[in-house]
Amino acid sequence: MRFVAIGPDSEKINSMAEIVIQQGIRKVKNLANENMVNLKSTSLGLSGEVEQKVICPTHGEYIQKSHEVLEGRVFKTNCPSCSKEKKEAKDKVEQLEQQRKKSEKIKRLIGDAGIPKRFLGRSFDNYRAETNDQQKALKVANYFAANFDQFLSTGASLIFCGKPGTGKTHLASAIANSVCEQGRSALFLSVLKATRLVKESWRKDADARENDVYKTLISPDLLVLDEVGVQFGSEAEKLIIFEILNGRYEEMRPCILISNLLPSELSIFLGERVIDRMKEGGGSLITFAWGSYRPNVISDKALPCAEVAPVVW
């Protein structure tokens, strides 16, 4: 709407008229907004809040607040203590459910890891560290497991080499168990089994292709390869091991190599480049140079799956 005056004072009159019109429009808008708020309140049936003292059969007196939310329907607050207990009970049920799911996941991860049955219960607590070197090996393994996410980000690995029966597989299994308990995936198998899996994929009637087998060996967060260098294999077998380790190196996924060879012998078997890559990013090579503990396993009740004493004929 626009007012237009004609005459000597038309410009002044038109200006004053425009001001009056704009003021009127603003008043109409404000009134419309107020009516809209009132309309919303009326449509929802909102009314003033009322407070009153009521008695809870369990917790006694409390202040109940109530107000009308819809015509004929009133919202009332419950006993705050009852509401708190109900929420705590619900949270407890949810927490137990989360723990159950986590436990099932850990159980599945450990089952999929292929850790030998004899070593499923091996942990850092039941590892016997009596000498300084044994304590160092335990400390390195424990630190690696406790900070696995850090080592996973750098792709750092461990090499356990040295005499048989010195606890190399025990500590590697303890690390794998710990990694699974953290919700990470692990895979434990011997070099012989790993090479056999790859070779089987070469057959025409193979169930899995070679690339799929390598993916299975490279994808877990942690791979434990046992019995590295038990026998000096063919060039094809060495190439398979190199492909596995190189694939994991490129994907920055940690490995643990277990070998009865001396460090110098292992370097010849794997090559200096592989050894250097394994130690990159904070990895370590630990030499287990002490005597075998296996004769003591029979009497060590803290170790699960202890060996049965040999029959004397």
C-alpha positions in Angstrom: 0.0 0.0 0.0 1.3 3.4 -0.9 -0.2 7.0 -0.1 0.4 9.7 -2.7 -0.4 13.4 -2.1 -0.6 16.0 -4.8 -0.1 19.7 -4.1 2.4 22.3 -2.8 3.4 20.3 0.3 3.0 16.9 -1.4 6.7 15.8 -0.8 6.5 16.5 3.0 3.0 14.9 3.3 4.1 11.9 1.4 7.2 11.5 3.6 5.1 11.7 6.8 2.6 9.3 5.3 5.3 6.7 4.5 6.6 6.9 8.1 3.0 6.3 9.5 2.4 3.4 7.1 5.7 1.7 8.1 4.9 2.1 11.8 1.5 0.6 11.2 3.0 -2.4 9.3 5.5 -3.1 12.1 2.6 -3.0 14.7 0.6 -5.4 12.6 3.6 -7.8 12.3 4.3 -7.7 16.1 0.6 -8.4 16.8 0.6 -11.3 14.3 3.7 -12.8 16.0 2.1 -12.5 19.5 -1.1 -14.1 18.2 1.0 -16.9 16.6 2.7 -17.7 19.9 -0.7 -17.7 21.7 -2.1 -19.9 18.9 0.7 -22.4 19.4 0.2 -22.5 23.1 -3.5 -22.9 22.7 -3.1 -25.7 20.1 -0.7 -27.6 22.4 -2.9 -27.1 25.4 0.0 -25.7 27.5 -0.8 -24.4 30.9 1.2 -23.1 33.9 3.4 -25.5 35.8 2.0 -26.7 39.1 4.2 -28.0 42.0 2.9 -30.2 44.8 4.2 -32.5 47.5 3.6 -36.2 46.9 4.7 -39.4 48.6 6.8 -42.1 46.8 6.2 -45.5 48.4 9.9 -46.2 48.2 11.7 -42.9 48.8 9.1 -40.8 50.6 8.1 -37.2 50.0 9.2 -35.3 46.9 8.1 -32.2 44.9 6.1 -33.3 41.8 5.8 -30.8 38.9 2.9 -31.1 36.5 1.5 -29.1 33.5 -1.1 -29.7 30.8 0.5 -30.7 27.5 -2.7 -31.6 25.6 -6.3 -31.0 26.3 -7.2 -33.4 29.1 -3.7 -34.8 29.4 -1.2 -33.7 32.1 2.5 -34.4 32.3 3.8 -35.2 35.8 7.4 -35.7 37.0 8.3 -39.0 38.6 10.2 -39.5 41.9 13.8 -38.3 41.1 15.3 -41.2 43.2 13.2 -43.8 41.3 14.2 -42.2 38.0 17.9 -42.3 39.0 17.7 -45.9 40.0 15.9 -46.8 36.8 18.5 -45.1 34.7 21.3 -46.8 36.7 19.7 -50.2 36.2 19.3 -49.5 32.5 23.0 -48.4 32.2 24.1 -51.5 34.1 22.2 -53.7 31.7 23.7 -51.9 28.7 27.2 -52.2 30.3 26.8 -55.9 30.8 25.6 -56.3 27.2 28.6 -54.4 26.0 30.9 -56.6 28.1 29.2 -59.7 26.7 29.7 -58.5 23.2 33.3 -57.6 23.9 34.0 -61.0 25.5 32.4 -62.8 22.5 34.5 -60.7 20.1 37.7 -61.5 22.0 36.8 -65.2 22.1 36.2 -65.1 18.4 39.5 -63.2 17.7 41.5 -65.6 19.8 39.8 -68.6 18.1 40.6 -67.1 14.7 44.2 -66.3 15.6 45.2 -70.0 15.5 47.3 -69.8 18.7 48.4 -73.3 19.6 46.2 -74.9 22.2 49.2 -75.4 24.5 49.9 -71.7 24.5 46.4 -70.2 24.7 46.8 -69.5 28.4 50.4 -68.2 28.3 50.7 -64.7 29.6 53.3 -62.3 30.9 52.3 -63.2 34.4 53.2 -66.8 34.1 56.4 -66.3 32.2 59.5 -67.1 34.4 62.0 -64.2 34.2 64.8 -65.0 36.6 67.9 -63.5 34.9 68.5 -60.0 33.6 68.2 -61.1 30.0 64.9 -62.9 30.6 63.6 -59.8 32.4 64.6 -57.7 29.4 62.8 -60.0 27.0 59.7 -59.9 29.2 59.8 -56.1 29.4 60.1 -55.7 25.6 57.3 -58.1 25.0 55.0 -56.6 27.6 55.7 -53.0 26.3 55.0 -54.1 22.7 51.6 -55.6 23.7 50.6 -52.7 26.0 51.5 -50.1 23.3 50.4 -52.2 20.3 48.4 -49.3 18.7 51.5 -47.3 18.7 53.5 -50.0 17.0 50.7 -50.6 14.6 50.9 -47.0 13.5 54.7 -47.4 12.8 54.6 -51.0 11.5 57.3 -52.0 14.0 58.0 -55.8 14.5 59.8 -58.1 16.9 62.3 -61.0 16.2 62.7 -63.7 18.9 65.7 -65.9 18.1 67.9 -68.3 20.0 67.9 -71.7 21.7 64.8 -73.9 21.9 62.7 -74.1 25.0 63.6 -70.6 26.2 60.2 -69.0 26.1 60.1 -67.4 22.7 56.7 -69.0 21.7 55.4 -68.3 25.2 56.0 -64.5 24.9 54.8 -64.4 21.3 51.6 -66.1 22.4 51.2 -63.8 25.3 51.5 -60.8 22.9 49.0 -62.3 20.5 46.5 -63.1 23.4 46.9 -59.5 24.6 46.4 -58.0 21.1 43.1 -60.0 20.7 41.9 -58.9 24.1 42.4 -55.3 22.9 40.0 -56.1 20.0 42.7 -56.4 17.4 43.2 -59.3 15.0 46.1 -61.7 15.2 47.2 -64.8 13.3 49.7 -67.4 14.5 51.1 -70.0 12.2 54.4 -71.7 11.3 56.4 -70.8 8.2 55.8 -74.3 6.9 52.1 -73.8 7.1 52.2 -70.4 5.6 54.2 -71.6 2.6 52.0 -74.6 2.2 48.9 -72.4 2.0 50.4 -70.4 -0.8 51.6 -73.4 -2.7 48.1 -75.0 -2.4 46.7 -72.0 -4.2 48.8 -72.9 -7.2 46.7 -76.0 -8.0 44.0 -75.7 -10.6 41.4 -77.0 -8.2 42.5 -74.7 -5.4 39.8 -73.3 -3.1 41.6 -69.9 -2.9 43.6 -67.9 -5.3 47.2 -66.9 -4.5 46.3 -63.3 -4.0 43.5 -64.3 -1.5 46.0 -66.3 0.5 48.5 -63.5 0.7 45.7 -61.1 1.7 44.8 -63.5 4.5 48.4 -63.4 5.8 48.8 -59.7 5.3 45.5 -58.3 6.6 45.6 -59.3 10.4 46.9 -56.5 12.7 49.6 -58.9 14.0 51.2 -61.9 12.4 53.3 -64.4 14.4 55.5 -66.6 12.2 57.0 -69.5 14.1 59.8 -71.9 13.2 61.5 -69.5 10.8 64.5 -71.2 9.3 63.8 -74.6 10.7 65.1 -75.9 7.4 66.7 -73.9 4.7 63.9 -74.1 2.1 63.9 -73.7 -1.6 64.2 -70.3 -3.4 60.4 -70.5 -4.0 59.8 -70.9 -0.2 62.1 -68.0 0.6 60.3 -65.9 -2.0 56.9 -66.7 -0.4 58.2 -65.6 3.1 59.7 -62.4 1.6 56.3 -61.7 -0.2 54.5 -62.1 3.1 56.9 -59.9 5.1 57.2 -57.3 2.4 53.5 -57.1 2.0 53.0 -56.5 5.7 55.9 -54.0 5.8 54.3 -52.0 3.0 50.9 -52.1 4.9 52.7 -51.2 8.2 51.4 -54.2 10.0 53.6 -55.7 12.7 55.1 -59.2 12.7 56.7 -61.4 15.3 59.3 -63.8 13.9 60.3 -66.8 16.1 63.4 -68.7 15.2 65.9 -71.1 16.8 68.6 -69.7 14.6 71.3 -67.3 15.9 70.9 -63.7 14.7 73.8 -64.1 12.2 72.2 -67.3 10.8 68.8 -65.6 10.6 70.3 -62.7 8.7 71.7 -65.2 6.1 68.3 -66.9 5.8 66.1 -63.8 5.5 68.7 -61.3 4.3 69.9 -58.1 6.0 67.3 -56.0 4.3 64.4 -58.0 5.8 66.0 -57.8 9.3 66.4 -54.1 9.0 62.8 -53.6 7.9 61.6 -55.7 10.9 63.5 -53.4 13.3 62.3 -50.2 11.6 59.9 -47.9 13.5 60.9 -49.1 16.9 61.1 -52.9 16.4 63.6 -55.1 18.3 65.6 -58.3 17.9 65.8 -60.3 21.2 68.3 -63.1 21.6 67.1 -65.9 23.9 70.5 -67.3 24.9 69.7 -69.0 28.2 69.0 -72.7 28.9 65.7 -74.5 28.1 62.9 -74.2 30.7 61.0 -77.2 29.3 62.2 -79.7 32.0 60.5 -77.4 34.6 57.2 -77.1 32.8 56.0 -80.4 34.2 56.2 -79.1 37.8 55.1 -75.5 37.1 51.5 -75.4 38.1 51.1 -71.8 37.0 51.5 -72.9 33.4 48.3 -74.1 31.6 48.5 -77.2 29.5 51.6 -78.4 31.4 53.2 -81.5 29.9 52.5 -84.9 31.4 55.5 -86.5 33.0 57.1 -89.2 30.8 56.5 -92.8 31.7 59.4 -94.6 33.2 59.6 -98.2 31.9 
